[in-house]
Amino acid sequence: MKKFFAFTVVSLAIFYMQVNAQEIRLFQPFKKGDRIVFEGNSITHGGHYHSYVWLYYMTHFPDRRIQIFNCGIGGDVAGDMYKRLSTDVFAKKPTVIFLTFGMNDAGYYEFLKPNAAELAAKNVTKSYNSYKEIEGRLKAYTQAKKVIMSSSPFDETAKLKSTVFPGKNEAMLRIDSFQEASAKKNGWGFIDLNRLMTAINEREQKTDSSFTLEGQGRIHPDDDGHLVMAYFILKAQGLVDKDVADIGIDAKNKKMDQSVNCHISQLTISPRVIRFNYLANSLPYPVDTMVRGWGEVKPESAALSVIPFMKEFDNEKLTVKGLPEGKYLLKMDGEKIGEWPAQALEEGINLAKQTKTPEYQQALAIMELNEERWEIEKRLRDYLWMEYSFLQDKGLLFKDNRAAIDSVISASKTNIFVRGNMGAYFAGHYKNVRQTWENEMNLLVNKIYAINKPITHLVELERIQ
């Protein structure tokens, strides 16, 4: 958090200029009943960005129930994604489809060879040809709105021990260009994650050469990078400054100045105590401080030092002007939240930063339930990796028979990816197990939408000095 407070006005201004200079084709926020699919590779398969987007909707729009599906498969290129459109994407009857690819399409060790430029050009052409097939299918699927996202970048500039593939990200930007052109031509949404995230990496590396949003391997973002990805998705939906709530009280004149996205009742103002009932229409977004992913080093909360997420998407502001000088104790439902001087309350405090508030604790329970849902869905995607990435080309897609099992066992001896997903496959190849996973996820989502409704809290502000 120290770097956040060390930001200068100039560096923030540069950041906003970089963001605004990139191409983002706006698209509408999700509406109640939407079924949203994110199709991608391992960054989607094992990533949190789509889960964070859903958590934002779960807390900020508690009555706007939606369904978000992870349709990522690790290792996929555009051609692989084309092959599973019908069985994996369209089968979910989506009303919104996000498509993101490019990291694997560009290649890896080709960039260490003498003819790297030639090999990269072939990879880009192959990706383009595969995408044209996808584009045709997406255009024909008129039931859903479409959004194209470029891949998050391959970080070639961070000072890390992992291998650098010189020129890989430039090849990814060429893929990015035909994605953007297609989105413009078809009137689809577009988010240039590559350039947007690269701009942050380059800015931060000026003071910390090892900084990256792409994890220690330069490819897979840690959870902080996934919050940055979610941030740009929400930004592209025009949801900036949709406050959790904005409460304004004029203590001197004993009246409310404003109550945005909330309802204030039974306001009483005495020389020492301000008291009122507070019912917000939203809950704060609970930013996770735990490192969740395997092999990751940075939690979601680390992103707060590089993007203005709290200011733009998680603002629950309480402003009290006209208070006598002194220190004031804030309590909610009788529990101490914190102490502030009159000047700080005059300027306004963000209650979403106060983890002790009852509404924040309510949101944390939702976050944990959403994490449980994410874990189960990730297990299902691990099972599907085996189906699409290994068994499909052997003519054993969804056979789940003895021949499929024997093939998996045999390959696991030499293929680390098969070995890594073998446990999920052995469990998931039973239909009853998969149905149970689906039922568990539905149960968790039902519970989330049962407990995510804001409730009325008693707020007391007492002068203690």
N, C-alpha and C positions, 0 to 999 in steps of 0.2 A: 504493500500500500504506500510505501514511502515515495516511490516514483510518481504515483498519482498526484500527491500533494506538491511534488517538485516541478510539475508541469508549468511551463511559462505560458503566458498569454499567446506569445508568438508561436510556440510549438503546437498549441491547441488549434490556433488559426490555420496553421499549415495542414494539420490533420483534416480539418473540415474541408479545406480546399481540395485535398487529395480525394476525399470521399466523394465530394460533389462533382469532381472532374471525371469520375469513372461513370461508365454507362450502366445505369440501372433502369430497366423498364419496369415501371410501377405496375402492380397488379392488386386486385381487391383483397381485403382481409377475408379470412375464412368466415363463412356464414354457418349458422346453426344447421346441423345435419350433414355438413361436408365430410367426405371421405377422401383423405389426402394420402397419396402414395409418394414416397421418396425412393426412386430407383437409382442405384449407384453401385459403387464397388466397395472395397473394404472400409473406406472412410465413412460410408453410410452403414454398412453391415455392422461394424463394431463401434460406431460413433454415437455421440449423444446429441448432436445438433438438432435433429428432428424431435427428440424427446424434450429438449429445452424449449423448443417452439411450442410444443403441446402444453408443457407446464405453464408457460406464459398465458396461454388461452385458458387453461384450467383455473388459474388464479385471477387473471384480469377480467375474463368474461365467464363467470361461473355458471350463467344460464345458457351459454352458447355452446352446447355440447357438440363436439366434433370427434372424428376418429382419424388417427394418423398411423400409417403403416410403414414399417421399415422394409424396403424391398432392395436392400443391398446384398451383394454377394462378393466376398473377397476375391480379388484377382481379376474381376471382370473388365473386359474392354467393351466398346460399343457393340461389336458383333455378338458377344455373349448376351448383352442386354436385349438385343433384338430377338434372340431365340426364346427368351422367357417372357416376352410381353404378354402373350395370351394366358399362360398358365400361372404367372406370378403377379402381373400388374393388373391387367384388365379383369382377371378373375375376382379382384377385390371390389369391383364396381366403383372405381374412383370418380369423384367429381372434380378433383384437382390432381394433376400429375406433375411432379418435379423430376427432372432428368439431369443427372450430373455424371460426367465421365471425362477422361483425359489423362489421369495420372499413369495408368497402366498402358493406355494406347500409345503414348509417346515412346515407351521402352525404357530400358535401364542400362544394362552393360553395353549396349550398342554405342553409347556415348563415350566409351573408353577405347573404341576401335579407330584405326586410321581413317576409315570411310564413314565416320559417324554421321556426317551431314547427309550422305546418300541414304543411309539406313533410316535416319530420322524422317527424311522426306517420304520414304516408302510407308513408314508407320503412320504418318499424318494422312497420307492418301488413303490408306486402308481404313483408318478411323472415319474419314469423311465418307467413303463409300458405304460403310456400315451405317453411319448416321443417316444417310439419305434413305435407307430402307426403314429405319426407325421413324424418320420424319413422315414418310408416307403412311405408316400405320397410325401415328399420332393424329395426323390430319383426318384420317378416316374415323377415328374414335371421337365422335363429336359430343359425347356425353360429358367430357371433362375439359376444364381449362388447363393450359399447359404453361410450365415455367421451366426454362433452361438455366442451369447454373454451371458456370465453368468450374473446373476442379479447384480445390484449394491448391496453392502452389507447391512445387518442389523447391525447398530452400537451399540454394547453392551458395549463399553468402555467409551463413552463420558459422562461427568458429566452433565446430563440433568434431568429434572423432569419427563419425560415420562417413561413409564414402560419398564423395561428390561426383555427380554425373554432369560434366560441363555441357551446357547447351540444352539440357533436358527441359528446363522451364520455358526456354524460348520456343521449343517445339510444342509444348503444351499451350503456349499463347497462340500458336497458329490454329490449333484445334479450337481454342477459345474464340478465335475470329470467325470461323464458320458457324459455330454455335450462335454467336451474337447475330450474324447475318440472317440465319434461319429464323431466329426469334423475331427480328424486325420484320422480315418478309411475311411471317405468318401471324403477326400481331400477338405474339406470346410474351409472357414476362421473361425477363433476363436479369441475372445477377452475375457480375464479373468477380467472383470470389478470388480468383488468382491475383488480379491487380490490386484489389482492395486489401487483401491480407499481406501481399508483398510490400505495399506502402507502409503498413504498420511494422513489418519486420525491418525494413530498411531504416525507418525512423528510430526504432529502439536499438538497433545495432550500432548506431552512432555513439551510444553511451555504454552499451553492453554487447560486445561482439559475439557472445554466445546466445543471445536472445533469439528465440524462434517460436512461432505459433504452430510449427509443424512437427513437434516432438523431436526426440534425440535422433531418430532415424531420418529426419528431413521430409517425411512423407505423411505420417499419420498424426494429425493434431492431438495434443493432450486435451483435457476437458476445457482448458482456457481457450484453446483455439476453436473448440466446438461452440462455446458461448459466443465468440466473435462471429462465427458463421450464422448462428441463430440471430444475432444482433442485426446482421445485414439483411436477413430474410424479413424480419419484422420491420426494418427500416424501409425495405422495398414495398411493404404493404401499407406504408403511410401511417404507421402506428406511433410515430414519435410524439411525445408529449401527451399521450393518453394517460393522464394521471390516475394513480390508484385513488387519490382524493386530494383536495386542496381546501383546507379549513383556514379561514381568516377571521380573527376576532379583534374587535376594537374595545380594549379593556377600559379605556378612559371614558368612552361614550356608552359603554355597557350594551354593545350590540354586535351582531354578526356582520362581518364585511362580505363574506362569501362562503359557500359550501358547494364545491364542485365534485360531482360524482359521489355524493354522500348526503346523508340527512342528519341534521343536528337538531336536537330537541331539548327542552327543559334547561335552557341556558340560564345560569345564575352567576352573577359577578359581584363579589364583595371585595373589600379592601385587601383581603389576604388570600381568598380562594376563588378560582374560576372552576365551575363544574357544569358538565353537559353530557348528554347521551349522544353517542356517535355510532351511526350505522353507515358503513361504506358500501358502495356497489361492487367493489373489487377487493381482492386480497393482495398484499405485497408479493412480489416474486422472491422466493427464497433461494439465494445464491449459495450453492453447495461449497463447503470448505474442505470436503474430503476428497482425496485422490481415489477415484473409482476404478479406472481402467487398468488392466494388466500392463505393466511396463511403463506406465505414465509417471511423470514426476511433478506435474503441476495440476492443481485442482481448478474447478470452474471459476472460483473467486479470484484467481490470479489475473483473469481478463479485465477485472475492474481497474487495473492500473494503466490499461492501454486503450480502453474505449469508454465513452461516457454513458454506460448502460444505466446506471442508477438515475442519472439526471433525465435521460430521455425516455426510459421505459419502466422505472420503478420509483416514482416520486409520490410519496404520501406526505404532503407538506402540511405542517401546522405553523401558522404565523399568528402571533399575539402582539399587537402594537399598543402603545400607551401604558405599558407597565411601569410602576416605580422601579428605580434601580434596586438591584439585589439579586439573589439566587432563588430559583424556583424548582420545586420538586414536582415531577410529572408522574402521576399514578394512573393506571388503567385497571378497572375492576379491583381496586384496592391494592394492587401490586406496584412496587416502585419500578419505574422504567428508567429514569435518569434525572440528572440535575443540570440546569442551564441558567446562565445569567440572562437578565432581561434583554440585553442587546442581541444575543443569539436568537431568542424567541421573536424579537422584532424583525430579524432578517429571515427567520423561518428555519425550522428543523425538518429533516426528512425522517419520518417515523419508520419508513421501510428499512432504514439502517439499524433500527433498534430491535435486536433479535428477541428481546424479552416481552415484547407486546403480545397480547393474546391473539391478535390477527396473524402475527408472524409465526407464532407457534402452530396455529391452525394450518398455515401454509406449509410449514415444515412437515407436518404429517402427510399432506398431499404429495410433497416431494418424495418422501420415503415410499409411499404407495406407488408412485410413478416409477421409481427406481426398481421396485419389485417387478412391475410390469415390463420394464425395459430388459431386465435380466432374463425373464421367461422368453420374450420375443427374440432376444439375442440367441438363446438356446435353439429356438426354432429356426433361425437363420443359419446357425451352424449345421443343423440337420440338412437344410436346403442347399447349403454349400456342397455337401456330398452328392446330392441329387444332380444339381446343375453343373458343377465344376468337374465332377469325376464320373458319375454313372451315366449321365446323359449321352456322352459320346460313345459309350459302350453299348448303347441300345437298352439300357437298364433303368431309364428314368422312371421313378416311382414304382418300379417292380417290387422292391423291398422283399425279394425272395432269397432263397439259399444262394443262387448264383451271384446276386448283388452283394450279399454278406461275405461270401468267399472272396470276391474281387476286392472288397474293402480291406479284409484281413491281409490278403497277399500284398496289396500296395502299401499298406501301413509300415511294412518292414523297411521300405526305402523312401517313401514320400512323407515328408514331415507335415505337410498340410493335411493329407489324409489321416495321418496319425493324430493330429491335433483336433480334428473334428469327429473322430471315430466314436467317442463317448456319446456325443449328441445324436449321432446317426443310429447307434445301437438302441438308444432309448426311443428316438423319434420315428424309427421305421415301423413301430407299432401304431396303428391308427388310433387306438384307444388312448395312448400316451399323448399323441398330438392333439386329440380332442380335449383331453384334460388340460393341456397347456392353454388351448384357446379358451376353455371355460374359466381357467384361473385368471387370464388376462381380462376377460369380460367382467368377472367378479370384482377385480381391482378397479377397473374403470367405473363400474357402477358405484362402488364405494366412494371413489374420488368425487363423482358428481353428486353424491348424497351429502358429503361433508364439506364441500367447498363453498357453501353459501355463507356470506358474511352475516354476522350477528351483531346485535347492539352491545356496545361497551360503555361503561361509565368512565369518563375522563375527568381527572381532577388536577388542577395546576395550583400548587400552594406555595406562597412565599415563605422561605425558610431563613432568609437573612434580611 
